[in-house]
Amino acid sequence: MIPRYDDIVKIRNSYGNIIRKTPLYYSETFSKMSGSKVYLKAEFAQKTGSFKLRGAYAKIRSLSPEEKKHGVIAASAGNHAQGVAYASKLEKIPCTIVMPLTASPAKVAATRGYGANVILDGINYDESWAKAQQISKKTGAKIIHAFDDPHIIAANGAIGLEILEDLPDVDEIYVPIGGGGLAAGICVAVKSKRPNIKVIGVESKAFPAMKDSIKAKRLQAVKGGRTIADGIAVKMPGKNTFRIINDMIDDIVTVDDTQIVKAMFLLMERAKTVVEPAGAVALAYLLNSRQAPNKKVVPILGGGNVDMYLLGQIVSKGLAAMSRMVKIFILLKDKPGALKEVVDEIASLSVNIVEVVHDRLSSEIDAGTAGVTLSLEMEGREHAQKLIAHLKSRNIQFKILT
């Protein structure tokens, strides 16, 4: 069954005060960086921290009293898990969630915090999904699919309605794609009334399942690779989502982890906003491609449930990627004042030395010399290039580590 525009409106009207209408706000910073007029759709501000609650709540509310007696089960890397767990808590029904062994500990803890029974099984979503199906057959628990369900798709489409209400003259909408539930709902909502508005899906380069399926004109499974965007690391799209997206979407593009890290870093620094990797892919593409000059565009920021340990890495990698943090290695003569001479040259360019690691004992350090690794805080790429040129002009031998 493919949901229609009227289904989306009906589900949205049935939400009551459970589902929030999330903000849409203009970003001057990202508009300048991308060349577009960027309006951020803040789905990370939804209850449970992502758009996934919309579909989970709509689906669970649609169950019959008999179905609810047996409880529900779902497979998820995190956001769908929290949505299903919270919706089940509201409806007072038993809930089991199968999560991959690689799931963020923070998301696992949050899911348990909503009262769900969490089972860790499988190394990715697809393996967890297979386990959930096995448990469902044994217990009779109703499966709440993460994306390939008419109620899920229709509920996600309400985001499209909100965008059209807040920005009627939007030109393009950029949507994260994993299994395709969000993109399918947006396509139905937007294209039904405004077919001229472009909808562009954004996938991880490591999991281009929908892009490959559209190209082949039939469902394709991808082997998959490593990505920090676990929320969209899906090997095969859904049958319903594929049908809708194949008919309606204007384009599907991909981003890599380096681009995602940059977008997450900039969201934190410039917008004071924490967005998880899968939620940042739409903005990541816009910042990297600059494909929509002067157009009003809406990247959907799908969720904000990011692991705190990963967040620390994002800051470090983001600083390095933007030449805001440069690490260099220098081999010095092991004599008094040698390090001071180098430090004085660096300080002359107003460079802040964040960390100094001094090494005399490693096997690769010759006797009579000392290796020094310096972590330097820079203003940006131009400042870093100026420092490199200055060190070379002073005949200081160094190697750039990052």
C-alpha positions in Angstrom: 0.0 0.0 0.0 1.3 3.4 -1.0 0.1 6.3 1.3 -1.6 9.3 -0.3 -1.5 12.9 0.5 -4.8 12.6 2.4 -3.3 9.9 4.6 -0.5 12.2 5.6 -2.9 15.0 6.5 -5.1 12.6 8.5 -2.2 11.2 10.5 -0.8 14.7 11.2 -4.2 15.8 12.5 -4.4 12.8 14.8 -1.1 13.6 16.6 -2.6 15.8 19.3 0.2 17.3 21.4 2.5 14.3 21.3 4.4 15.2 18.1 6.0 18.6 17.9 6.1 20.8 14.8 9.8 21.3 14.6 11.4 24.7 13.8 12.5 25.8 10.3 15.0 28.6 10.6 17.2 30.6 8.2 21.0 30.2 8.5 23.0 33.2 7.2 26.2 31.3 7.9 25.4 28.2 5.8 23.8 30.3 3.2 27.1 32.1 2.7 29.1 28.9 2.7 26.8 27.1 0.2 25.7 29.9 -2.1 22.1 29.0 -1.4 19.4 30.4 0.9 19.5 27.7 3.6 16.7 27.0 5.9 17.4 24.2 8.5 14.6 21.9 9.4 15.3 21.0 13.0 14.0 17.4 13.4 16.7 16.9 16.0 14.3 19.0 18.2 11.6 16.3 18.0 10.8 14.3 21.1 13.3 11.4 21.5 15.8 13.5 19.4 14.8 12.5 15.9 12.0 12.4 13.3 11.6 8.6 13.9 9.0 9.2 16.7 6.5 10.4 14.1 6.2 7.1 12.3 6.6 4.9 15.4 3.8 6.7 17.2 1.4 6.7 14.2 2.0 3.0 13.5 1.6 1.9 17.2 -1.6 3.9 17.6 -3.0 2.2 14.5 -2.7 -1.3 16.1 -5.8 -3.2 17.2 -6.3 -3.9 21.0 -5.6 -7.6 20.2 -2.3 -6.7 18.5 -1.3 -4.5 21.3 -1.7 -7.4 23.8 1.2 -9.2 22.2 3.4 -6.1 22.3 5.7 -4.8 19.6 9.2 -5.4 18.3 11.5 -3.4 16.1 15.1 -3.4 14.8 17.1 -0.2 14.9 20.5 1.3 15.4 19.0 3.9 17.7 16.5 6.5 16.7 13.7 4.2 15.5 14.4 2.2 18.7 13.8 5.2 20.9 10.8 6.3 18.9 9.2 2.8 19.2 10.1 2.5 22.9 8.7 5.9 23.8 5.5 5.4 21.7 5.0 2.0 23.4 5.4 3.6 26.8 2.7 6.1 25.9 0.4 3.3 24.8 1.3 1.2 27.7 2.3 -1.9 25.7 5.3 -4.3 25.9 8.2 -3.4 23.7 11.3 -5.3 22.5 14.0 -3.7 20.5 16.8 -5.5 18.6 19.9 -3.3 18.2 23.2 -4.1 16.4 26.2 -4.9 18.6 27.8 -1.8 17.2 24.9 0.5 18.3 25.9 3.6 20.3 25.9 2.9 24.0 24.1 6.2 24.5 21.3 5.1 22.2 21.0 1.7 23.9 20.8 3.3 27.3 18.2 5.8 26.1 16.1 3.1 24.6 16.2 1.1 27.8 15.4 4.3 29.6 12.0 4.4 27.8 11.2 1.0 29.2 12.0 -1.3 26.2 13.6 -4.7 26.5 16.8 -4.3 24.4 18.4 -7.3 22.7 21.9 -6.7 21.1 22.2 -9.0 18.1 23.9 -8.6 14.6 26.6 -6.2 13.4 24.3 -4.0 11.3 20.6 -3.1 10.9 19.9 -6.0 8.4 21.1 -8.6 10.8 19.2 -7.1 13.7 16.1 -7.0 11.5 16.4 -10.7 10.8 16.6 -11.4 14.5 13.5 -9.3 15.2 11.6 -11.3 12.6 12.5 -14.5 14.3 11.4 -13.2 17.7 8.1 -11.9 16.2 7.2 -15.4 14.9 7.8 -17.0 18.3 6.1 -14.4 20.4 3.4 -12.8 18.2 4.8 -9.3 18.8 3.9 -6.9 16.1 6.9 -5.7 14.0 7.2 -2.0 13.7 9.3 -1.5 10.6 11.8 1.3 10.6 10.8 2.6 7.2 8.9 0.3 4.8 5.4 0.8 6.2 2.5 3.0 5.0 1.9 4.5 8.4 5.6 5.3 8.9 5.9 6.8 5.4 2.8 8.9 5.8 3.8 10.2 9.3 7.2 11.3 7.9 5.4 13.1 5.2 4.0 15.5 7.8 7.5 17.1 7.8 6.9 18.0 4.2 3.6 19.7 5.1 5.4 21.7 7.8 8.0 22.9 5.4 5.4 24.0 2.9 3.5 25.9 5.6 6.6 27.7 6.9 8.4 28.3 3.5 5.8 28.1 0.7 8.3 29.2 -2.0 11.0 26.6 -1.2 12.9 25.5 -4.3 14.6 22.3 -3.1 14.5 19.9 -0.1 17.4 17.7 0.8 16.6 14.5 2.7 18.7 11.9 4.3 18.1 8.4 2.9 18.7 5.1 4.6 15.8 2.7 4.0 13.9 5.6 2.4 10.9 6.1 4.8 11.6 9.8 5.3 12.3 10.6 1.7 9.3 8.7 0.5 7.0 10.6 2.9 8.5 13.9 1.9 8.0 13.1 -1.8 4.3 12.2 -1.4 3.6 15.3 0.7 5.5 17.8 -1.5 5.1 16.4 -5.0 1.3 15.9 -4.6 0.8 19.6 -4.3 3.9 21.2 -5.6 5.6 19.0 -8.2 7.9 21.8 -9.2 9.8 21.6 -5.9 12.8 19.4 -6.2 13.4 16.7 -3.6 17.0 15.4 -3.4 17.9 12.3 -1.4 21.4 12.1 0.3 23.0 8.8 1.1 26.3 7.7 2.6 28.8 6.7 0.0 29.4 3.5 2.0 25.7 2.5 1.7 24.3 3.8 -1.6 21.4 1.3 -1.7 18.7 3.5 -2.9 20.9 5.2 -5.5 22.0 1.8 -6.9 18.4 0.6 -6.9 17.1 3.6 -8.8 19.9 3.2 -11.3 19.1 -0.6 -11.8 15.3 0.1 -11.7 14.9 -2.7 -9.2 15.9 -3.3 -5.6 19.6 -3.7 -5.0 21.5 -4.8 -2.0 24.9 -3.2 -1.3 27.8 -4.8 0.5 28.2 -1.7 2.6 31.3 -0.2 4.2 32.4 1.8 7.2 30.6 5.0 8.0 29.9 7.1 11.1 26.4 7.6 9.7 25.0 4.4 11.3 21.4 5.7 11.1 21.4 5.4 7.3 23.6 2.4 7.0 21.0 0.2 5.3 21.9 -2.5 2.8 18.6 -2.6 0.9 15.7 -0.1 0.7 12.1 -1.1 1.3 9.8 -2.2 -1.4 7.2 0.6 -0.8 9.9 3.3 -0.3 11.6 2.3 -3.5 8.4 2.5 -5.5 7.6 6.0 -4.3 11.2 7.3 -4.5 11.7 5.8 -7.9 8.6 7.6 -9.2 9.0 10.9 -7.5 12.5 11.9 -6.4 14.5 14.3 -8.5 18.0 13.0 -7.7 20.0 11.0 -5.2 23.5 12.0 -4.2 26.1 10.8 -1.7 28.5 12.1 0.8 31.5 10.7 2.6 32.4 10.7 6.3 34.9 13.6 5.9 32.1 15.8 4.5 29.8 14.7 7.3 32.4 15.5 10.0 32.8 19.0 8.6 29.0 19.6 8.6 28.6 18.3 12.2 31.6 20.5 13.3 30.2 23.6 11.7 26.7 23.0 13.1 28.2 22.8 16.6 30.5 25.8 16.2 28.4 28.2 14.1 24.8 27.1 14.8 25.3 25.9 18.4 23.5 22.7 17.3 24.4 19.1 17.9 23.3 16.8 15.0 24.2 13.2 14.6 26.1 11.9 11.4 23.0 10.6 9.6 21.1 13.8 10.5 23.8 16.0 9.0 24.2 14.4 5.6 21.8 16.8 3.8 23.7 19.9 4.9 27.0 18.1 4.3 26.1 17.7 0.6 25.0 21.3 0.2 28.2 22.7 1.8 30.4 20.5 -0.4 28.5 20.8 -3.7 27.3 24.3 -3.9 24.7 23.0 -6.4 21.8 25.4 -5.7 23.0 29.0 -6.1 20.6 31.6 -4.7 17.8 29.0 -4.4 15.8 28.5 -1.2 16.8 25.1 0.1 15.9 23.1 3.1 18.2 20.4 4.4 16.5 18.2 6.9 18.5 17.6 10.0 17.1 14.3 11.0 18.3 13.6 14.5 20.6 14.8 17.3 21.4 11.5 19.2 25.1 11.4 18.8 27.5 9.4 21.0 29.5 11.7 23.3 32.7 9.9 22.6 32.2 10.3 18.8 31.5 14.0 19.4 35.0 14.4 20.8 36.4 12.9 17.7 34.3 15.1 15.5 35.7 18.2 17.1 39.3 17.0 16.7 38.8 15.9 13.1 36.8 18.9 12.2 39.5 21.2 13.5 42.1 19.3 11.5 40.0 19.2 8.3 39.6 22.9 8.3 43.3 23.6 9.2 42.3 24.9 12.5 44.5 22.4 14.2 47.9 21.5 12.7 50.2 18.8 14.2 53.9 18.9 13.1 56.9 16.9 14.0 60.4 18.5 14.3 63.7 16.8 14.8 66.0 19.1 16.9 69.5 19.0 18.2 69.4 17.9 21.8 70.8 21.0 23.3 69.5 23.8 25.6 67.5 26.5 23.8 66.8 24.4 20.6 63.1 24.1 21.3 62.8 27.7 22.4 64.1 28.9 19.1 61.4 27.0 17.3 58.7 28.0 19.7 59.7 31.7 19.3 59.4 31.4 15.5 55.9 29.8 15.8 54.8 32.4 18.4 55.9 35.3 16.1 52.9 34.4 13.9 50.4 34.4 16.8 50.0 30.6 16.7 48.8 29.0 19.9 50.7 25.9 21.0 48.1 23.5 22.4 50.3 20.5 23.1 54.1 19.6 23.2 55.3 16.0 23.1 59.1 15.7 23.6 60.8 12.4 22.7 64.4 11.4 23.2 64.1 7.7 23.7 62.3 6.2 20.7 64.3 3.9 18.5 63.8 6.1 15.5 65.3 9.1 17.3 69.1 9.3 16.8 71.4 9.9 19.7 72.1 13.6 20.2 68.7 14.6 18.8 65.2 15.0 20.2 61.8 14.6 18.4 59.1 17.2 19.2 55.5 16.9 18.2 53.6 20.2 18.4 49.8 20.6 18.2 49.1 24.1 16.9 45.8 26.1 17.0 45.3 28.1 13.8 42.9 30.6 12.4 42.4 28.6 9.3 44.0 27.3 6.1 45.6 30.7 5.1 47.1 31.0 8.6 48.5 27.4 8.4 50.0 28.0 5.0 51.7 31.2 6.3 53.2 29.2 9.2 54.5 26.5 6.9 56.1 29.0 4.6 57.7 30.8 7.6 59.2 27.6 9.0 60.6 26.7 5.6 62.2 30.2 5.3 63.9 29.7 8.7 65.3 26.3 7.4 63.4 24.5 10.2 63.0 20.8 9.2 59.5 19.6 10.0 56.9 17.1 8.9 53.2 17.8 8.9 51.3 15.0 10.7 47.8 16.4 10.3 
